[in-house]
Amino acid sequence: LLQTVFQFLDFGDAVRVRVSNDGGRIRLLHRLPGVPEESDLAWRAARLLQRETGFAPGAEIEVRKRLPMGGGLGGGSSDAATVLVALNELWGTGLSTERLAALATDLGADVPVFVRGFAAWGEGVGERLTPVALPEPWFLVVNPAVAVNTGDVFKDPELTRNSPPITIADFLAGQDGNDCLEVVRKRYPEVAGAMALLAPFARPRLTGTGGCIFASFEHESAARDAMGRLPAGTQAFVARGVNRSPPAAALASRGGGAAGER
């Protein structure tokens, strides 16, 4: 069981969903290399909603990846949540956010936070969520181009498993360590190298179990200046931290409606 904090980026994959009258078939317009259709989280999300509601129409799903797979940024989980929320609107199945979030746990422990769309303190396996209001800094994210296997990290005998629980107030006061860090650094030297790249500019931190490393800055200009000083060829980007996910904000601005695609 864990304690963690989720905050969103205003940068991510692009997801487009269209209703189809194709005998209930769910089609992925772009397949991820090496990922069978039935293992793709976006496809599984659509099928899960179909089974839950008995809704007959199908859908076409197009995911354009920008976030690295295995990078700890929640790209696949966010894609799955976006498909759930979009098809709930487009199919008119009428499930509440609470029901969608409960359903989302079948897809992964961090899918519910993307369904709800608010920054949150997470406990349990990450599904017990309490909204939190966090500063919204600019993040410089470095991708060491290594896919971390979360399951292997959690099984590692050297992982600290007896950290005393803290409160949200403790976290906001600066107690924000990551018990996974040393295990990941040892297993993936590329992660340690990415931390060394960011260390001269700001405190480097691990995204969950990684492998991406990030540092926060008060101003966008400072984050972009630091990115410009990284060695040539470093995979990195700058994004704003936000307490409301971009899909949730877009849906709210449209009054919860959908017209043809999202």
N, C-alpha and C positions, 0 to 999 in steps of 0.2 A: 504494500500500500504506500501511496506517495502523497506528497504535498507539492503543488506546482502552481505556477501562474501563467495564464494565457493572455497574450496581447496580440493584436493583429497588425499586419503590414498593409499599407496601401499599394501593394505590389503582389502579384500572384499569377496563377494560371488563368487563362480565359476559357470560360465554359459557355457553350451555346446549346440550348435544348429546344427541339421542335416536336410537337405532337405529330404522330403519323397514324394512318389508318391501315396498318400493315398486319392485321391479324394478331395484334398484341406483341409484335416483335420489337425488341430493343436492339438498336444498331449503334455501334461505335463507328464514327466516321474516320477516326484516326486511332490506330492501335499503337499502344506503347511497345517498343521493341522488347521481345522476350517475355511479354505478359499476356497469357491467354485471356480471351474475352471474359470468361467466367470468373477470372481472378481480378479483373479490373474493378476498382472500388466504385467508379462512376456507374458502370454497368450493373454491378451488384446492388447499388442503391436503387436504381430504377426497378429492378426485379423485386427487391424487397418491398417497395411501395406497392407494386402490382399485386404481389401475393397478399399483402396486408389488407388491401382494399377491394381486391377482386376486379379492379378496373381493367377494361378490355383493350382500349387503344394502346398503341405502341409509342415509341419515341425514337428520335435520332439525337445522338449526343456527340458533340464535338468538343474535345478538350485540347487546347493548345498549351503545352507545357512551357513554363518559364522558370518554375522552381525546380531545383535538383531533386531527383529521387534519392531517398535515404539521407537527406540533408537535415532532417529534424525541423523543417519549416511547416509541416502539416499540409503539403500540397495535395496529396492524394485524399486525405481526410476532408480538406476543404472542398475539393471537387465533388466528393460523394455527398457532402452536406448540401452543396449548391444544387445538385441534381434532385435531392429529396425535396428541398424547399421549392424549387422551380416547378417540378412536376406536380407537387401538391397544389400549386396555383393553377398550372396549365390544365391539368386533368380535372380540377375542381373537386378533389377528393375530400377537402374540408377537414383534414386532421389538424389538431391544435399544435402549436409549437411544442408544448409539453409532450404530446404523443409522438411527434416526429423525433424529438430528442431521445425519448426512451427507445424508439425503434432504432435510432442511429447507433446505439451501443452494440448492436449486432454486427456493425461494420468496423468498429474500432473504438477504443476508449476515448480518443480525442475527437471523434466526429461530433458528439453532442454540442461541444462548445461552439463549433462552426454553425450548427443549426440554430443555436440561440443567438449567436452574433454579438455577444457583449464580452468585454474583457472580464476575466474571472479568476478567482482563486479556486483551484481544483484539488479535491481530496478523493480518497478511495483509490480507484484505478484511474481517476481523472474525470469521472462522470458526476461527482457531487460538486456542483458549481455554485459559487457565491459571487455575485457581481462586485467588481472593484473599480474604483476610479483611479487610474494611474496617470502619471505624467505622460505626455505624448511626444517623446523625443524623436530625433532623427537617428536611424540606425545605419551603420556601415556593416554589411554582411559579407563575409569572405567564405567562399565555397572551396574547400580543399579537394574537391572532386573525388571524394571517397564516400561510398554508401555504408553507413553504420547499421549493423544488425541490432536492433533494439533488444530482441529476445536474448541474443548472446550476451549483451551488456548486463541485463537483469539476472542472468544465470551465472555470471562470473563470480567465483568464490571470493574474490577480493573486493567486491562491491560492499560498501558500508550499508548495513541493514538495520542499525540500531540508533540512528540519529533521533534525538528527542524532538517531538513535534513542536512546531512554533505556531504563532497566531498570525493573522493578517497584519495586525499592528506591528508585530516583530519584523515581518517582511518589509513593510513600508518604512521601518526604521533602519533598514540596511542589512538585515540577516537574509542574504540571498545566495547562499552557497549552492553548489550542485554536487551531490554525492556521486554522480556518474562520471564526473570530469576525469579523475585520475585513471579510472578503468579505460575510458575512451582514449585518453592520451597514450596509454601504454599499448593498447591494441592497434591504434591507428596513428603512426608517427606523423602523418600528413596533418592531423588535427593539431598536434603540438606545434608543427611548423606554422600553421595559420595563426595560432595564438601569438607566436613570436612576432609575426608580421604586424599584428595590430597593437601589441603592447606599447610601442613608442608613442602612440597617439591617444589611447584611452584604455580603460580596463577591458580586456577581452573576456568574453563569456561564451559558454557552450549552449547551443539551442537544444534544450532537453537532453537527449542522448546524442545529439549531433547528427552528422558531422559538421554543419556550418558553425562558424564562430562569428560573434557580433560584438560591436561596441556602440555605445550610445553617445550622442552629441546634442547639445541644446539647439544648435543652429545647423541648417542644411549646408551652409557654406563650409563649416568646419568639417562635416562628414565628407563632403566632396573633395575638400583639400587633402584630407587624409587618404582618400581613395586614390587621388592623383599621385601620391607619394609611394604607393605600393609598387613592388617590382613589376616590370612589364610582363604581361601574360597572366597575372593573378586574376582569378575569377571572383568578381566582387560587384556589389550594387549598393545603392543608397535608397532607403525607403523610410517613410514616416511611420512611426508607431501610432496606432489608432485604437480607441476603446470600443468602436463600433465597426464591425466587419464591413468591407465595401459592399458585398451582396445584401446584407441586412439594411445598410443605409440606402441603397438603391431601391429596395423593395418598399421601405418606409416612405421614400420620396414619391413613390407612385401610388401610395395609399393601399398597398398590399395587392394591387391588381396585376394582371399579366395579360399581354396581348400577343399571342403567337409564339414568342420565344423569350428566353432570358439567358 
